[in-house]
Amino acid sequence: MNDPSSGSLARSARILGFLMKYRRAGIFASADADPSPTAPDPAVDADADTGPETFVRDLEALGPTFIKLGQALSTRPDMVLPAYLPALERMQDEVSPIPFDAVRGVVEAELGVRLGKLFTEFDEQPLGNASIAQVHRAVMNDGREVAVKVQRPDVEAEIRRDLDILAGIAARADFVTRIGRRLHFADWVREFRKTLLAELDYRIEADNLERFGKHFEAYPLLLVPQPIWNLTTGRVLTMDLVRGTKVTALGGLRRTEHDYQPLADALVRGYLDQTFVHGEIHADPHPGNMLVTDDQRLAIFDLGMVAHVPPKQRARLLKLLFSAVDGSGEEVAEESIALGVRLEDFDEDRYVREIGQLVARYAAHGSKTMTEGWLMLELARIGADCGLRTPPELQHLGKTLLHLEGVCRALDPQLDMRQVVEGHLQQMLRERLRKSFSPASLASEAMEMQALLQDAPRRVSTLLSLLAENKMQVRLTGLQESRLTENLQKIANRVATGVIVAALIMASATLMRGDVVGPRLFGYPAIAMGMFLLASALGLGIVASALFSDHRSQDRGERGPRT
């Protein structure tokens, strides 16, 4: 009988071996790497043992968790070398299909009915298969053609086990490595875990399909297949079947007959609305998830990975992207600092200077070489280098824009995406300004002003009374938790320990010189020798603490705008 713990230990050893192999190759330390998006390191490409293609193959061999991990790392130039990012983008999430009997078992177990009673047809050959699920064509009893997405058996248990192992490794790396203390791998793994487990629940994806479909009603050229809720569970998703041609397979003859520029334009505008109006970022809109239908619409699939953006952060991201497109490097730096967490070693002058140079290069070059998505990811890389931890939403936005750029190039190679983005952002800002002067907004502001004016006399009276009675107090919160107090306590503890050590040594020396009656150790009075050994242990403890503990204190970040 197999021991589950031994299997888990073997899996942990394999994962740790993979991480150590590429850690020694310097892949997970990209802070000093060349930021150029068009100049990969030839030495890296030439290394067959740890090069980008080998790295991707090793990730794929580790299974579904690491395929998704590689796709997530493709948005993190602050974690991996830039030369590896293109290979991670090309990762193939395709494996051998599972037997049809296993598919049948999952569907019948989830829906609680035999397959023949639910569908008049159910193709045994999948339309597509990946590491987590595969999709089959089926026909419902009413003649409606649908696509049935079926999760692979036992894949959730495997992913949860791998995520637990990664969480343990990340926590240790944060404690013992400099790059871990800077990037906080444990936080990133926690965010990755939440996203991946949400992707395993197909009810969430069905909800995303329905919501995106409603939001894209303003864009008739965009089509989102709708879910069949009574045939959808956590492991089975049934939705409308859409037929069409992949955007990467559009032939020259078809291009001469149809103009796909409106599709690309609608796609960019729809996704900008989805991000900055509705607060949702679809992090995986790559060309493989989109089809051009026979009626010349663009169908969008695979909405499992959707990040939600709070309103205030949404407004800052909008201003940041608009400032970047407008070429305002200082405003880009200002907004990214306000969005991120400033670590103790944050070099603000260097960050502002490098972001200014980055935005200037972006503004000077055409959108073919330096794109908006690349710019967003470079903000994260430079931030990590300078001591600024950027939010995951910035990387999600960068990845989304990169994917949209790829789809737009496939649809219309001549499309100027920067022009489309800038035009739509200006329209969105005008709409925001118009809404701020709407009757509802003005009424809300008036009510807040009225409440302030009504409450002001009482507050002023209270303040004057406290001043007159000499009872005004100013309380500094958080001082007891501050770095200064922590360091003072550490100094005081070491001084007190040092005094005790000195007293023990003096006392033991005095006793050793005297004629003490009692048991002896190594020819000296035992009590004197005991005090001397205790003093030696305490002294060595102070030295060890100074050498090994002080430099491992966690970086403490500061959020919010600067004052």
N, C-alpha and C positions, 0 to 999 in steps of 0.2 A: 504494500500500500504506500503510495507516495505521500511524503511529508510536505504539507503546504509551506511550512516555515523554511525548509531546505530549498524549495523552489523560489521563495521570495529572496532568500540570501543569494542564490545564484543570479537572480535577476538584478539585485542590487550591485553585485560584483561586476556584472556585465555593463550596467549603466555607468558605474563609477570608473570602470576601465575606459569606456568611451570618452567620458568627460576629461579624465586625466591625460589621455592621448592628445586631445586637441587643445587642452590647457597648456601642455608643454610646448605645443607648436605655436602658442601665442594667439590663437584664434579668438579667445574670449577676452582679449585685452586690446581694444581698438582705439583707445583714447589718443594715441600718438600716430594713428594711421593717416595716410594721405587721403584728404577728403575729396579728391577729384572723382566725379562719377564716371569719367571716361578713361581713366588711367589705372587699370588693375596692375598689381605687382606681378611682373613676369616670373619672379622667383617663386611666388606662391603658386601660380598656375602650373609651374614645372614640377612641383613636389607631388609625386604620385602617391605617397603614403598619407599625406594630410592635406592635399589640395582640395579645391572646392568640390569637384565631382566626386572624389572619394568621401568627403565629408557628407555630402548629400546621400550617397549610397549607404553609408553607415547609419545615417538617420533613418532611412527607409527600412533598413534591415531590422531596426529595433521595434518597428511596429507602429500602430496608429497614433499612439501618444506622441511619438517623436516625429512623425510626419507633420502633425499639427504644430509641434514645437518648432520645427524648421520653418513652417509657414509664418509663425509668429515672430521668429528671429529675423525674418526677412525685412521686418519693419524696424529693426533695432541696430542701426549703424554704431550706436554707442556700446554695443555688446560684442559684435563680431566684426571682423575686418571687412572693409568695403568690397574687397575682391570676391568675397563669398556671397554677397547679397544677390547678384544675378543668378547664381546656381540655386540658391534657396528659393528664389521666385519661380524657377522652372521645375520645382519638385513635383513628381508625379504621384498623385494620391490614387494610384490604381493597383489593384492586386487581383489575384485569381478569383473568379466568382465562387460563391459558396454553393453547395448542392441544392437543387430545388426543393428537396424534402425538408431541408433546414429552413428554407424560406417559408414553405407551407406551414411548418411547425410554429414559427414566430407569428405569422399572420393569424392563424387559427387560435393560438394561445392568447394573443392580444385582443382580438375582436370577439372571441368567444363563439364563433360560428364556423362551420366548415366552409372551405374556400369555394366550393361549387354552389353554395347557397347565396354567396355574396356577389359573385361575378359569373357572367356567362362565358367569359374568356379571361385567361390569365397566362401570359406568355412565360414559358420556362426560361427562355434566354433573356438576360437582363439588357435593358437599354444602356445601362452604364453601371459600373461598380467601383467602389472605393474602399478604403481601409476600414471605414466605419459602417457603411451601408451600401446597398445596391438598389437600383430602380427597375421596376418591371411595368410593362404595359398591361392594362387590363380593361375589360368592358363590363360596366355595371348592368344590372338587370333591366334598367330603363334605356339601355343602348348608349349611355354616355361613356366616352373613352376617358380613361384616367391613367395617371402614373402613380404607382404604389412604391413608396420608398420604405425599405425594410432594413432595420438595424441588424447587424451581424450578431449571432448568438455569443454571449459571454464577453463582448467587447467592452461593456461598461465596467465589469469587474477588473479586466486587465488594465483599463485606463486609470481606474481609481487606485490600483496597486502602484502603478508607475508614478502617479501624481504624489502619492505618499512618500515614495522613495525620493523623488525630486525635491519635495518640501524639506525632508531631512538634510539632504546634501546642501541645499541652498542656505538653510539656517546655519550650518557649520561654515560654509564659505563666507557668509556675512560676518562671522565672528573672527575668522583667522586670516582673511585676505584683505588687502587694501581695496581692490576693485569691488569686492563684496560689500565693504562698508560704504563705498561711494554709491554703488548702483542699487543696493538692497535687493539681491536676487530673491530673497524670501517674499518680498512684497510682489515682485513680478510673477513668481510662480503662483502666488495666491490669486492674483488677477487672472492668470492663464487658466488656473483650475476652475474658477468661476465661469469663465467664458466657455471652456471646453465641456464642462458638465451641462451647461445650458444648451449647448449644441446637441447633446445626446437626448434631450427631451423634445420630441418632435411636436408636442403641443405648443411649445414656445415658437418653433419655426412656423407652424400653421398660423399662429396669431400674428407673426411678423408678415407673412404673406397677405393676410387679410388687411392689416393696417397699411402696408405699403401700397396695396392696390387702391385703397381709398385716397391716400395722399397723392398718388399719381393720376388721379382722375383729371387733374388740370393739364395733363400731358397725354393726349389720346394716342400718341405714337409709342408710348411705353405700356407694356402688357405684363401683368403679374398673375400667374395661374393661382386660382383660388382653391382653398382646401375644402375637402368634404369632411365636415366635422364628425359625423356619425361613423365614419370609417377611419378615424385618426385617434391614435393613442400615443403614449410616450415613446414607443418603439416602432410604430407604423404611421406613415403619413400618406394619405390619399389626396391627390389634387388633380386639377384639370390637366389633361395631356395637351401639350403644345408642340406642334411640328414646325420645323424650320431648318435653317442652315446656320451653322456656327459662323460668327462674325469673322473668324480667321480663315474660313473656307469660301468666302465670296469671290467668285471668279471674275475675270476681266469683262466677259460678255455681259454678265449681270450688272456690273458697274456702269457699263455704257447705256444700259436700259433704264437704270434707276439711280436717283441721286440720294445717297445716304447721309449727306450733310445734315438734313433736318433731324435724323435719328440721333446723330452724335450730339447735336446742339441740345435736343430735348433731354438726352441722358445726363449731360453735365448740369443743366439747369435743374432737373428733377432731383439729382443727388445733392446739389447745393441747398435746395429747399429742404430736403429731408434732414440734412445736417443742421442748418442754421435756423430753420423755422420750426421743425418738429423735434429737433434734438436727438436724432438717431443717426448713427454712422454704420452703414453696411460695410464691414471691413473686408469683404471678399468678392467685389464685383469684377472678377477677372474674365477675360474673353470666353473661357470655357463654360461660364455660367450664363451665357447670353446667346439667343438665337434670333435670326431675322426670319420672321414668319412670311408665309406666302402673300399676305395682304400688306407687306412692307411695314410691319411694326417690329419693335425690339422687345423680345420676351426676356424676363429676368428671373433667374432661379436661385436656389440655394441661399436662403436668407436665414441660416442658422446662426451666423456670427453677426450680431447687431449690438453695438455699444450705445449706451444712453448718455447724453450730455446734459448736465443741469443748465438752467437758463443763464446764470451769470457767467459760467464758463463758456457757454455758447456765444455770448456777446463778445467775450474777449478773443475767442478763436476767430470770430468773424472780423473783428478789427485787426487782428494779427495778419490774417490772410489778405485783407484789403490793403493793409500797409505794405505787405510784401509785393503785391502786384503793382502797387503805386510807386515802389522803389524807395520807401521810407525806412531805412535800416534802423535808425534810432527808435522809431515807434515799434518796429518788430521786436527789438531787444527789450524795450520797456514792457510790452505785453507778454512776452515769453517769460520774463522775470516774474511778473505778477502771477502768471499761471503756475509757475514751478515752485520748487522748494529749494531755498538757498542754503547750501551746506556751509559748515564753518569755514572751509577754505575757499569759498566762492570768490573768484577773481573777477569782480564786476567790470573793471576797466578793460581787461583783456576780452571778456565776453562781448561787451558792447562794440569794441573795435573789430573783433572777428565777425560778428553778425553784420555790422555795417559793410565790411568788405564782401561778405557772402551775398548780401542783398544787392550790392552794387554790381557784382559779377552777374548775378541773375538778371538784373535789369538791362545790362549791356549785351547779353547774349540772347539769341532767339530761343523760343520755347522748345525747339527740337533738341537742344543740348542740355539745357538746365530748366527742368520743369518744376511746376508747383509742388508736386508730390515729393520730388527729390529735395526741394528746399525745406519742406516741413521736417523730413527725416534728418537733414543736416543740422537743423536747430537742436534736435535731441542729441546728436553726436557732439556738437560743440559745447552744449550745456554740460554733458557728462565730463568733458575734458576740463571745463572751467569751474566745476563744482556746483552746477545747477541741475537738479533732478526734475525733468519735465514730466507732465502728466501723461498717462497712457493714451488719452484722447488725442493728443497731438500726433502720436505715432499712428493711431487708427486713421486719422484724417490724412496723413501722408500716404499710408498704404492705399487708401481708397482713391486718392487722386492719382497715384501711380497706375492703379488698375484702370481707372477711367481713361487715362492717357493712352494706355495700350488698346483699349476698345475703340477709342476715337480714331487712332491711327489706322486700325483695321477697317473701320467704316469709311473714313474720309482722310486720307493721308495729308490733304492740303488744309485741314481745319486748324485754325489758330486758336488753340484751347485757351491761351492766356487772354485773348480778346473776349472770348465767350465768358470766362470766369469774371473778368473785370467788369464787363457790361452787366452781368447778372448781380454781382455784388453791389454795384451802384444802385441797381433797381431795388434790391433788398434794403439797403440803407435808407433810400427815399421812403420806402414803405414803412420802415420802423419809425422814421421821423414823422410821417403822416399820422401813424397810430398814436404817437406820443401826444399829439394835439387833438385827438378825438374827444368827443364829449365825455365818454366814460373815463378816459385817463385824466382829463381836466377836473372832472367831478371828484375822482379819487384823491388827486393832489389837493383840491380845495378842502376836502374833509380832513385830511391830515394836517393842513395848515390851521384849520379851525380848532382841532384838538390841541395843537401846540399852543395857540394863543389863549385858549381857555385854561390850560394847565400852567402857563408861564407865571402868572401872579403868585400862585401858591408856592411854586418852586423857588421863586426869588425871595418870598417872605421867609421860607424855611432856611435858605442860605444866609440871609441877613441875621436871623435869630441865632443861628449857630455861631456866626462871627461875633455878635454882640456878647454872647455868653462864653466866648472863648472855648467852644466845644467842637470847633472845626477839626476834623481829622482827615489825613491823607493816608490811604492804605495802599501799599505796594504789594500786589498779589504776585505769587510765583517766585518771590525772592528765595524762599526756603528751598525751591527746586532748581535754583539757578546754578550755572556752572561755577560762579564765584564761590557760593556757599559750599558746593561739593568739594572744590579744591581746598578751601580753608579747613573743612572737616578732615580731609585726607592729610593735610599738613599737620594739623593738631594731633591726629592719631599717631602719626609717625614720630612726632616730637615726644609725645608721651611714652610711646614704646621705646624710643631711644633712651629716654631718661631711666626707664625701668631696666633696660639692658645694662646701662652704665652702673646703676646701683647694684645690680646682681653681680657684675664683674668685680666691683670694688669690695663687696661683702665677701665674695668667694676668695679674693686675694688675701683679705685680712684673716679669714679663717684658716687659710692654708699656711700662713706664717705663724699662727698661734698654736698652742699645745692643746688641741681639741681632743677630748676623750670620746671614744666611740668607734664604730666601724669605719674602715678605711677602703678607699677605691683607688687603685693604681698608686698606692703609697701616700695618698692625700685623704684628708677627712671626707667621708662620703657626702655629707651635707654640702661641703664647699664645692666638691666636684659636681654634684647635682645642680647647684645654682649656676656654675660655670657652663655646663652643657645646655641648661635652659636658656641662658643669655646668648649662647652661640646660636641656638636654633632660632630665637627671636631675631637676632641680628641678620642671619641668613635670609629669614623671611622678609625683612625690610628690603634687603638688596634684591631679592628675586621679584618682589612686587614692583620695585622701581624699574627693573630691567624688562620685565615681561608683561606687566599689566597696564601700565600707564598709557602706552601707545596704542592699546586695543580699545580704548573708549569709543563708543559709537558716535558717528557724525550726527550732529543735531541740526536739523533743518529749520528754516524759517519760511513760513508761507506768507502769501499775501503781498500787496503792493508795498513798495518802500516808502518810508516817511522821511 
